[in-house]
Amino acid sequence: MRTRLAIKTHALLERVFPERRVFLKSDTDTRFIRLKPGTQAIGFAGGTVVVAWAIVSTAILLMDSIGSGNFREQAKRDQRVYQERLNEISSERDLRTEEALAAQERFNAALDQISVMQSQLLQSETRRHELETGIEVIQATLRGTMKDREAAREALAELQAGAENGTALAASAGSETMPVDFLAEALTRTAEERDKIISDARDALTQARDLEVELALLKDQNDQIFRQLEEAMTVSVAPLDKMFRAAGMPTQQILDQVRRGYSGQGGPLTPLTFSTRGEEPSEDTLRANRLLNQMDQLNLYRIAAQKAPFATPVKGAFRFTSGYGYRRDPKTGGRRMHNGVDFAAKSGTPLYATADGVVVHAGWQSGYGRLVKIQHEFGIETRYAHLSRLRVKVGQRVSRGDRIGDMGASGRVTGVHLHYEVRVGGRPVNPMIYIKAANDVF
């Protein structure tokens, strides 16, 4: 069976590839090489495979070259779009910075106005008490004058009655008589006293009316001052409250914590109140106390804002190169969580603390390079990584705006930048929450 199949296969190869001889002739000899059908078939198959491989390889190279060109073009387009977007973000950041500065100026102007209005309010309250006291004295004097006038009228009536019955009185008295001149002088003196009392009463009434008008004007002025102060408090407190709520921070707990830290007797945050001297408080007193409580709350908000990272760690020119969240790892290419935001600028750019706090780490840490950690109030911690130089030490207290280091490329990086983190209770949160929340205030 195998022989028959081999014979058929050989016959087929003979038809397709007939046996050929290649003669090799020299000067003295002639030789030949016999090419059998099987050998020719093997050679043909090998040549076909080589040619096919060359064609496929060439096609792959061409396709790869074309794809690489398209990829480079796409990368260039993406880079242009990204650059345009960065320029837009930079312009928007500059605009927000200008708005924040304008808001800060308005805020400071409102505080100055509040201080002036508070002084005016205290002065007007003192003046009002003086006027009320003066009115009470005038009223007491008027009542005494009215009593004296009535007593004078009664004495005059008795004297007139005695003058009419002078003869009878003289007879009943025996040897004594009342001179008519003495009676006339007494009547004249009594009439003058009566006229003076009436004149003093009229003057007192006129002065009382003038004081009532002045008191009414003073009340209107106080009401206007109260309205301006209430509006200023609303304008000042509302943005701060909105800023804390936008950052997801419980405002009441934060204010209570700040109040406990500033509860010393006579401290800067001890609430002031107007005394009622044991009487029922007036509407003005209640309004004044409400305003003073709001001013106390404003001070608490301002202190709390200094202790939370409502600021940007870079004040010079920079651009955002990476946000918070999952991203493609620049080293491995895999998907990885990015626990902060990256600010890119030139090496040595100054970096600043974003809130008051205590430095708990200042040194090298794997991955972070040169790292500064600052512990703030309310369980908040900020981290500043990849620094080229450290300018603080562990245990050092810093305030917002203090320089803590210089931007660099230490640790696991692909270029010069700052990796900035905010952690609450040890868990990372998006730092842009705090930075954006402060845009309308600082």
Disulfide bonds with the S-S distance in Angstrom:
none
